[in-house]
Amino acid sequence: MLETRTQMQEAVDFIRAHTASTPAIGIILGTGLGGLVQEIEAEVVLDYKDIPHFQVSTVESHHGKLIFGKISGKPVVAMKGRYHYYEGYTLKQVTFPVRVMHALGVRSLLISNAAGGMNPTFRRGDIMVIYDHINLIGDNPLIGPNDDTLGPRFPDMSEAYCEKYIALAEAVALEERIPLRKGVFVAVAGPNLETRAEYRFLRGIGADVVGMSTVPENIVAVHMSMKVLAFSIVTDECFPDALEAVDVPAIIKTAGETEPKLRTLMKGVIARLDV
């Protein structure tokens, strides 16, 4: 973890050479969900490829920019695009930006993703706030020596997603008349989508939606005592007995069509956060 701290400092030093911003709120924008950046009064935009120890996403729709600015008058830093375990990166690399965000001052993390819906009451285009998760990636970003200056060896996960923030999101959704589901997100390694049998299994163990991200970032955020709020856009219906083939362009299209509602939710939550 000493290497991680050294790398964090190098990344922070580079960023500090370009901005003195101390954002309290961090945002990770997932597949097809980059539209929220339109709400940011951008002050500084940095490419991942220029930041020490940041990686470059190889996935369509993940543009790889770190954006500093304000939403509703509050300083934020947003990741426009993320990188994933299935791209060949380690989970320590995948979650490194979260470490850097914390070092810059972030204490509240908002995450979004595109996910497959397995709950039979969910439909394509629904938005779900995550209240719990299941990690089936087969790895954990905290494996290895622990740096006690970053967080405890065995972080408690009994409230992995901040209940206060979830209630706030539900209140905003009610005010804005945006239907909001609530459920469990299961993370798998990917990159293939799941088989019928796998969907049955994942639904059977209690998951409502499935995706290939978010959980590693959440684990690292909780390790550093950050409060997390996360949303999934249901981009396809994963019902084993009525399963239809789906492709990435269709997923991105659904995410893009639903994104304005998610943007309204996240902007409303940010405006109400006491940070």
Phi, psi and omega in degrees: 000341176299320177299320179299316181295321178296316179294320177302314182296322179295319177295316180296318180299319178297313182297318181295337176288346182247338180204145176260008183302139175238076184292138175269343185241129175248147182227133174244119184258122185270196185307119176071013187244026183282357184297338181299336181298339177294338180273351183272127170282087190292136177249318180218135176235123181242138175279139178307321185297341181266343184272127180307129174072003168281150179257169179248125180290141177258008188261137176304137178082358176255102194274342173075054178228140176255119189244124177254135179178208182226144170233127183053035177080001183253136181290130181227161168230130185238136171268112175270093185101148177228172172241163195232159176302319185290347176282354180104002178275150174285161179292335174294321176291318181301322185262359181305318179301330178293319176300316181293319177304315180299317180296334179277349178124356183291131176234349176235127184241125176251127185237143173229154177205165170259138185215159175271133182270127179249338175294123185296346177271352180273152178226157178306131181095354176289155172248132179239131171272134184274126176251350177195167180217167174233128181261106175243024178292331181092012180206170181213133183292348182264000179295136182115182180303141180262138174261108184295342178285342178264326181174172184285158178300319183237080182294139179283136183242022183291339174225067183297329178241125189300118182297324179296319180290324177298315179298323178295317178298319179295323179293318178296317180300319179295316180297321184270359181057044177252117178301132182228118175278165174222134184189191184255132179258131174249132179257131176239167186288323186072192005271352179289151171286170191273159175277169177302316182296322179293320176298318178299316180298311183296320177294322182294333180268004171109011181271144177261326177222160181228140178207185187237026183208199168073310183298314177302316179298320179296316181301315181292321178298314179296322177305326181259017175065030174275151175268134188238137170232132184223143180235146170242136167263125179283108185263345177204155183262118188252065181260114189307322184275356178219038186284131177243150178296144180222151178233167184300316178304323179292321178297313181296322179298314179297316179300317180295323180290328183269340186307321180303325178291318178296322178301316178299317179298310184293320178297319179295321177295314181301319180299331184262352181293135179268079181233000000 
